[in-house]
């Protein structure tokens, strides 16, 4: 039962009209190349992401919002969604693939066809709210996957772990009133999206770290805040919003993390999954914009995730 690697060429076609934009198509290739170099893809079964259906998207987003995004797709040029987020003619298709990857990953893991899955997809998703895009995100990929696990596969307790340097405000908006989901988020305080300090629901465990906290504070927060809550919750499957922009070489944040920190937190997540969730983990790419450290960090994450270091 090989772990699953899920991606799609359509994810390379979405771009936002600025060659210097940090959320670039090159992210996908940099990650894939590093996984190939490290021999990690040899340990995984590769799948192409399907298109998410409208009904699958509607588990996490309002139908009006889905139709609004579909209607905004330009035939040429770009349509701006917010100051940092634009659509081209291929964005909607790429966004459907990214959400579809999370659905396929959920099916594979829950049905026992893969022990875990990593989705190398873009656009990312955790800033997409139920009825609003933003922060480079259009559909909340991990949220679509989680609702698929809950509503289609009958899971009763799902954990969402988000270690992106930016708080997953979209995921919080979707899940804050759903007691079936425990969301654990660690992020840098006082940066986009400028929220998360006051959790919106009792199932939201948000930890805001000051700039330049470094790995020691990050690990302490996981150990002292996340792990006891996850042990009490006993998730049946774990989803990860895997953002790597907290790396010290990434200018999008200033937490000062390194590859070893991402490997360490993945080890803790794997421990939780093996204890309570039969090892079931779905990891979806979120942030991480400096290509070299992004690729190295993802490789460290995936190596632990698939057990290649054991």
C-alpha positions in Angstrom: 0.0 0.0 0.0 2.1 2.8 -1.3 1.6 6.4 -0.2 -0.1 8.6 -2.8 1.4 11.6 -4.6 -1.3 13.7 -6.4 -0.8 16.5 -8.8 -1.9 17.7 -12.3 -0.4 19.7 -15.2 -3.3 22.1 -15.0 -1.9 23.4 -11.8 1.0 24.9 -13.8 -1.3 26.9 -16.1 -2.7 29.2 -13.4 -0.7 32.3 -13.1 -1.5 35.9 -12.0 0.2 38.0 -14.7 3.3 39.0 -12.7 6.5 37.0 -13.3 7.7 38.0 -9.9 4.5 36.9 -8.1 5.5 34.5 -5.2 2.7 32.0 -5.9 4.2 30.9 -9.2 3.8 27.7 -11.3 7.5 27.0 -10.6 6.6 25.9 -7.1 5.1 22.6 -8.4 8.1 21.7 -10.4 10.6 22.6 -7.7 8.9 20.3 -5.3 8.5 17.4 -7.8 12.1 17.7 -8.8 13.3 17.6 -5.2 11.2 14.6 -4.4 12.6 12.8 -7.5 16.2 13.7 -6.6 15.6 12.4 -3.0 14.1 9.2 -4.4 10.9 9.8 -2.5 8.6 9.6 -5.6 9.9 6.1 -6.1 8.2 5.2 -2.8 4.9 6.7 -3.8 2.1 5.9 -6.3 1.4 8.9 -8.6 -2.1 10.0 -9.4 -3.5 12.8 -11.5 -5.9 15.0 -9.7 -9.5 14.9 -10.9 -11.8 17.9 -11.3 -13.8 18.6 -8.2 -17.5 18.5 -8.8 -19.8 21.3 -8.0 -21.5 19.2 -5.3 -18.1 18.5 -3.7 -17.2 22.2 -3.6 -20.6 22.9 -2.1 -19.7 20.9 1.0 -17.4 23.8 1.9 -18.5 26.8 -0.2 -21.8 28.4 -0.9 -23.3 27.7 -4.3 -23.6 31.4 -5.1 -19.9 31.8 -4.4 -19.0 28.8 -6.7 -21.1 30.2 -9.5 -19.6 33.7 -9.0 -16.0 32.4 -9.3 -16.9 30.4 -12.4 -18.5 33.4 -14.0 -15.4 35.5 -13.3 -13.0 33.4 -15.5 -11.6 35.7 -18.3 -11.3 34.5 -21.8 -8.0 36.4 -22.0 -6.0 38.5 -19.7 -6.6 38.6 -15.9 -9.3 39.4 -13.5 -8.3 40.7 -10.1 -10.0 39.1 -7.0 -8.0 41.0 -4.4 -4.8 43.1 -4.5 -2.6 40.0 -4.5 -4.9 37.5 -6.2 -5.9 37.3 -9.9 -7.4 34.8 -12.3 -6.4 33.9 -15.8 -8.3 31.7 -18.3 -6.9 28.5 -16.6 -7.3 29.4 -13.0 -10.8 27.9 -12.5 -9.6 24.6 -14.0 -6.5 24.5 -11.8 -8.6 25.3 -8.7 -10.9 22.4 -9.5 -7.9 20.1 -9.8 -6.5 21.3 -6.5 -9.7 20.7 -4.7 -10.2 17.4 -6.6 -6.8 16.3 -5.4 -8.0 16.6 -1.8 -11.1 14.6 -2.6 -9.1 11.8 -4.3 -6.6 11.7 -1.5 -9.4 11.3 1.0 -10.9 8.4 -1.0 -7.6 6.7 -1.3 -6.7 7.0 2.4 -10.1 6.3 3.9 -10.6 3.3 1.6 -7.2 1.8 2.5 -5.7 2.2 -1.0 -3.0 4.5 0.4 -1.7 5.0 3.9 -1.3 8.7 3.4 -1.3 11.2 0.6 0.6 14.4 -0.4 -1.1 16.8 -2.8 1.4 18.9 -4.8 -1.2 21.3 -6.1 -2.0 25.0 -6.6 -3.7 27.4 -6.2 -3.5 26.9 -2.4 -6.7 27.0 -0.4 -6.6 27.8 3.3 -7.5 31.5 2.9 -10.6 30.7 0.9 -13.6 31.3 3.1 -17.1 29.8 2.5 -18.0 32.7 0.3 -14.8 34.7 -0.4 -11.5 34.2 -2.2 -8.3 35.9 -1.2 -4.7 35.3 -0.2 -3.9 33.5 -3.5 -6.8 31.1 -2.8 -10.1 30.4 -4.6 -11.4 27.1 -3.2 -10.4 25.7 0.2 -8.9 22.4 -0.9 -8.4 20.9 2.5 -11.9 21.9 3.6 -13.4 20.2 0.6 -11.5 17.1 1.4 -12.5 17.2 5.1 -16.2 17.6 4.3 -15.9 14.7 1.9 -14.4 12.6 4.7 -17.2 13.6 7.0 -20.3 13.7 4.8 -19.4 10.9 2.3 -17.2 8.5 4.2 -18.9 9.0 7.6 -15.9 10.1 9.6 -17.0 11.6 12.9 -13.8 13.3 14.1 -11.3 15.0 11.8 -8.3 17.0 12.8 -7.0 19.8 10.6 -3.3 20.8 11.3 -2.2 24.1 9.7 1.4 25.1 10.1 1.6 27.8 7.4 3.1 31.0 8.5 -0.2 32.7 7.8 -3.4 31.8 9.7 -5.9 29.7 7.8 -8.8 32.2 8.1 -10.7 30.4 5.3 -10.6 27.1 7.1 -11.6 28.7 10.4 -14.6 30.4 8.6 -15.8 27.1 7.2 -15.3 24.9 10.4 -15.6 27.2 13.4 -19.1 25.9 14.1 -18.5 22.2 13.1 -17.7 20.2 16.3 -16.6 17.2 14.1 -13.5 19.2 13.2 -10.6 20.2 15.5 -8.5 22.8 13.8 -5.0 23.4 15.2 -3.2 26.4 13.7 0.2 27.9 14.4 1.0 31.1 12.6 3.0 34.4 12.8 1.2 37.1 14.7 0.4 40.5 13.1 0.7 39.5 9.5 -1.9 38.6 6.8 -4.7 37.8 7.3 -4.5 39.8 10.6 -6.8 37.5 12.6 -6.8 34.2 14.5 -5.7 35.6 17.8 -9.3 35.2 19.0 -10.6 31.8 17.9 -14.1 31.9 16.5 -15.2 28.6 18.0 -14.3 26.2 20.8 -12.9 23.7 18.2 -10.3 26.2 17.0 -6.9 25.9 18.7 -5.0 28.9 17.3 -1.5 29.8 18.5 -0.1 33.1 17.3 3.7 33.3 17.6 5.7 36.6 17.5 8.1 37.2 14.7 11.5 35.6 15.0 10.2 32.9 17.4 12.3 30.2 15.9 12.0 26.4 16.1 12.1 26.1 19.9 9.0 28.2 20.4 7.3 26.5 17.5 8.0 23.1 19.0 6.9 24.1 22.4 3.6 25.4 21.1 3.0 22.1 19.3 3.9 20.1 22.4 2.0 22.1 25.0 -1.0 23.2 23.0 -1.7 20.9 20.1 -0.7 17.4 21.3 -2.9 17.3 24.4 -5.9 18.6 22.4 -5.4 16.1 19.6 -5.0 13.2 22.2 -8.3 14.2 23.8 -10.1 14.6 20.4 -8.9 11.2 19.0 -9.2 12.1 15.3 -10.1 9.3 12.8 -8.2 11.0 10.0 -5.7 13.9 10.0 -5.5 16.6 7.3 -2.6 19.0 7.0 -2.5 22.5 5.5 1.2 22.2 4.8 2.6 25.7 4.4 6.4 26.2 4.4 6.6 30.0 4.3 7.7 30.1 7.9 11.2 29.0 6.8 13.9 31.5 7.6 14.8 31.9 3.9 11.3 32.7 2.9 10.5 36.5 2.9 6.8 36.0 3.2 7.1 35.4 7.0 9.6 35.8 9.8 9.2 32.8 12.1 12.7 31.5 11.4 11.9 27.8 10.9 14.1 25.3 9.1 13.7 21.9 7.5 14.3 20.1 10.7 11.3 21.9 12.3 9.0 20.7 9.5 10.3 17.1 9.8 9.8 17.3 13.6 6.2 18.5 13.5 5.4 15.9 10.8 6.8 13.3 13.2 4.4 14.5 15.9 1.4 14.4 13.4 2.3 10.9 12.2 2.4 9.8 15.9 -1.1 11.2 16.5 -2.4 9.5 13.3 -0.9 6.2 14.2 -2.3 6.4 17.7 -5.9 7.4 16.8 -6.4 7.4 13.0 -4.9 4.2 11.7 -2.1 6.3 10.2 -4.5 8.1 7.9 -3.1 11.5 6.8 -3.9 13.8 3.8 -1.4 16.7 3.3 -2.2 19.6 1.0 0.4 22.2 -0.1 -0.4 25.7 1.0 2.4 28.4 1.2 6.1 28.4 0.7 7.5 30.7 -2.0 11.3 30.7 -2.0 11.8 27.7 -4.3 14.9 26.2 -2.8 13.9 26.1 0.8 10.3 25.2 -0.2 11.5 22.1 -2.1 13.8 21.1 0.8 11.1 21.6 3.4 8.5 19.6 1.5 11.0 16.8 1.0 11.7 16.7 4.7 7.9 16.7 5.4 7.2 13.9 2.8 10.1 11.8 3.9 8.6 11.5 7.4 5.0 11.4 6.2 5.7 8.3 4.1 8.0 6.6 6.5 11.1 6.8 4.2 13.3 7.7 7.2 12.3 4.7 9.3 
